[in-house]
Amino acid sequence: MSSNSITISGPWRLGDYGIIVHGGAGAWRLKEALEKTSRPIIEAVTRGITTLLDNNSPLEAVVEAIAVLEDSGIFNAGIGSTLSYDGKIEMDAGVMSGDYRAGAVAIVTYPKNPIKLAKYIAQNLDHVIIGGQSADKLARRIGLERHPGPSRYAIQRWNLVKKELEEGKGPKWAQRIRELYSDTVGAIVFKEIRFAAGASTGGITLKHSGRIGDSPIPGAGFYAENGVGACSATGIGETIILTRPCAYVVDLLSKGYSLFNAVEEALKRHTRIFGDGNLGLIAADKDGNVVAGINTRAMPIGIYGREYKPSFLIVSREG
């Protein structure tokens, strides 16, 4: 279904277990999205399902799928993270299982895979979100691999946009975000009626040091509830924090909405408040269905399940 500002694809019936991942909703061109993202996305859904079948844990499977995307260097997460105004990598990530366990990290610089630190918090601590230097110290203490530093591509993007901004030629904040840095990653895994969802991001380019987006915030960047469903979001974090679309989708599912209609309502509500070009959602329900929707140009996704082979797709206004 497509309107002037909203496009929704699905539902796809995956069976009694499955995964859906996204590579960020934004200004992807179809050829670019296909060439750059298909390989890591297929690898991510395959790793996720393999992990699920090996250990029966949707939470572990979500983390492993997102870690593949963090490690690819293609997306604005993990190795591919963009830089703040002062040239630093500051990453956010969060994960939640359907039994109301959640863990998240904000403005971390040390771990190569922030999603793995978020998992540790969810499984081992009574806190939900840990940020900054203390989170980095925790990552070192538990032996997580260190981030290698910004990629060449991230440095090139940062230099270009900063130069334009300093010359007074740079585009406005919202436009710059839409055009360049919307490729946050996220995933949902389910087995029967057990769910997990997560998200990971490097934030937005030239952001203020210490800025925190939606990816570490349950209900905003991700949400899961066993017996109901799960959701993961991507887009402009400031708007997503304020409408909490993932919690909204799962709440609508609990009230009897179909998966398609729940995602549609969340996108319409967000667009009505903040305009378009700022949100993408993936979601799953208790019947083994998944849906993806955007109010941006495009979003690459991957799906895989008992009844669906590993597949790469692009949700796009261009059809």
N, C-alpha and C positions, 0 to 999 in steps of 0.2 A: 504494500500500500504506500502511495506517495502523495503528498500534498505539496503546496508551494514551499514549505519549510521543514516538513517531517517525512522521513522515509522509514518504513518498517519492513523487515524481511523475516520470513518464517510464518508460522511455527514449523520447526523441524522435529520430527518424532525420533528420538535417539534410543528409546528403549528403557530398560530398568537401570542402566548406568550410562553416563556420558559426560562430555566436557564441551564447553564453549569458551574460546578466548578471543580477546580483541587486541588490536595493535594501535588503538587511538583513533578517535573521531576528529576529523579536521579537514584540511584543504588538500587531501591526497588527490592526485591525478590517477586515473585508473591504471595507466601503463606503469607509472612509478610504483603504485601500491603493489601491483602484480610482480614486478621485477624485484623489488626490495624486500617484500615481506612474506611471500608465499613459503619459502623454504623454512625460515624460523618458526612460522606459525604452524606448519605441518609437524615440525619437530616438537613443538610445545604440546600439541594435543596428543601426539603419540607418547611422549614422555609421561604426560599426565595420566593417560589410561593405563599404561604399563605399571606405573606406580600404584594406581588404584587397585588393579588386579593382584599386584604383589602383596600389598599390605592392608587392603580393605579400608583405607582411610581417605575420605575426600579431602581433608585438610592437607595431608602430606601430598596428595596429587596436585592440588591447586598450587602449592608452593613450588613443586618441581616444574610444573608447566610455566609459571611466571619466571622462575630462575632461568629457564631456557631463553625467554625473551629478554631478560636483563643482560644475559651474557652475549646476545647476538650483536650488540653495538648498533643495531638498526633503529631501535626505538629510544624514546626519551625516558630511559629507565636503566638502572645499573650502569654498565660500561658506556652506554650511549647517552648518559644524562647530560643535559644542557647546563650552562653556567649562569651563576648569579651576576649581578652588575660588577662585583669586585672579583670576578673570575674564579669563583669557587663552585665545586659540586656540592650540593646539599639535597639529599634524597629523602623521600617519604615513601612508606609502604604500610600496608595493613592486610590482615587476614582474619576471617571469622568462620567458625563452624556453626552448624545449625543448632547446637546445644548451648548457644550463647557464650562460647569461649571466643575471645578476640584478643589480638595483639597487634600493636602498631608501633612504628618508629617515625620520627620526624627530624628533619634537618640533620641527617647523619652523613658523615663523610668517609668513614672507615670501611664498612663492609662492601664487598663486591656485589653481594646479593642482599639488599635490605629486607627482602621478603623472608629470608631465612632467619634474620634477627627477629622480625615480627612473629614468626612461628614460635621461636623460643619463648618469647614473652607470653604468647597465648597458652603455651603448654606448661610453663614452669613458674610463672609469677602471678601474683594477685592483681597486678596493674594491667591497664589496657594500652596506654600510650607512654612511651619514654622517648625523650628527644635530646638532641644536641650532644655535647661531649660525654655525658653520662651514658648515652646509648652507644656511642662509639667505644667507650671503655668496656662496656658489656660485650660488644662484638669481639673485641680483642680477647677478653677473658675466656670466652667460650670457644675460641679458636676458629672463628670465621675467616675466610680468605679476604685479604685486603684489596680494596679497590685500586686498580692500576693508575688512576688519574684520568683526566679528560681525553676523549678521543680526538684525533686530528679534525674530524668533521665538526665536533662540538666547538672546538677552538675557532675554526674558520667561521662558523655561524655567529659565534659570540663577537668576534672581531668585526665582522661585517655590520651587524645590527648596531653595535655600540658606536662604530664610526658614523653611521647614518644618523643616529640619535644625537651625537655630539655636534654634528654639522647642521642640525635642525631639519634634516631631511627624513628622519625616520618616521614610519607610520605610527598611528595612534596605538596605545597599549592593546586594546582589544583586537584590533586588526592584526597586529604583530603576532599576538598569541594564536589567532585563528590560522594565520598563514604558515607559521613556522613550527610551533611547538605544542602540538596537541596529541602527539603519539605516545601518551601514557599507555601502560599495558595492564590487563586484568584477565581474570579467569574465574569460571564457576565449574565445580565438579559435583556430581551427585551419584549416589548409588541407592536405588530404591527411593526412600523418602529422607535420606540423610544428605545434607548439603554442606558445601563450603564455598566461600567466595573471597577474592583478594584483589589487590591493586598495587601497582608500584610506579613511581614517577621520579624524574629529575626536576620536576617543577616547571617554571616558565623562564624563558631567557631574560636576562637582565633584571631578575626579580630582586627585591630587597633582601639582603642577608637575613636569614631567620624566618623568611616567609614559609608558611605551612599551607598546603592545599587540601584537597578533599581526600586524597588517597589514604591517609592514615586515620580517617574518621569514620567509624561504623555508622551506617545509615546514609552517609553521603557518598563516599567512594565505593562502598561495598556493604552487603548485608546478607545474612542467611538465617533461615529458620527451618528446622526439621519439620517435615510434614506439610510444609507450605511452599517454599521456594527460595530463590536466591537471586541477587542482582549485583552487577559491577558496572561502575560508571567511568567515563572519561570526558574531558572537555576543559572548561575554564573553572578551576577549583573554587574560586570565590563565589561563583553563582551556585555551584553544586552544593557547597556547604550550607547555603541559605535555604535551598529547597529540599535537601536530603532525598533525592529521587529514589535511591535504592530502598530505603525504609518504606517509602511511599508505595513502590511497586509491590513489595512483599505484603504490606498491609492490605492493598487492594486484592491481592490473591487470597488472603485470609478471609476476605469478605465475599468471595465467590466470583470475582472478575476472572475472565479468561486471561491467559498470559498475554496474548496479543493486545487486548483492551487495556490491561494494566500498564503495559509499556507505553501504549498510545496515550493514555491519560497522563502519565508522568511527563512525557515529552511535550504534550500540549500545555500542561500547567507551567512547566519550566519556560517554554517559549513565550507564553503569554506574559510572564513576569519579566524576563530578561532578554527577549528577542531570540533570534536564531543564531546559528554558528557557534554554539557553546556546549553541546551535550551529545554524548552517545551512551547507549545502554545495551548491555546483554543481560538476559534473564532466563531462568529455568523454573519449571513448576513441578509439582509432585507426580504428575502423570508422564514425566519423561520428555517433555517438550522444551525447546529453547527458541528464543526470539532475539533479534538484534534490531535496534532502531537508532536513528540519528536526526539531529536538526542541522547538521553540517553538510559538507560536500560528500564525504565518503568515510568509510571505516572498514579496514580489513579484519576479517574474523576467521576462525577455524573451528570446526566441529568434528566430533567423533563419538561414537557410542556403539552399543551392542547391535543396533539396527541401522547404523550409518557409518560408512567407511570414512577414514580421515579425509577431510575436505577443506579446501581454502576457498573463501568467498569474499566478495567485496560488496558491502551495503553502500549504495550510491544513489544520488539524485539523478545521475546520468543514465541509470538503468542497467 
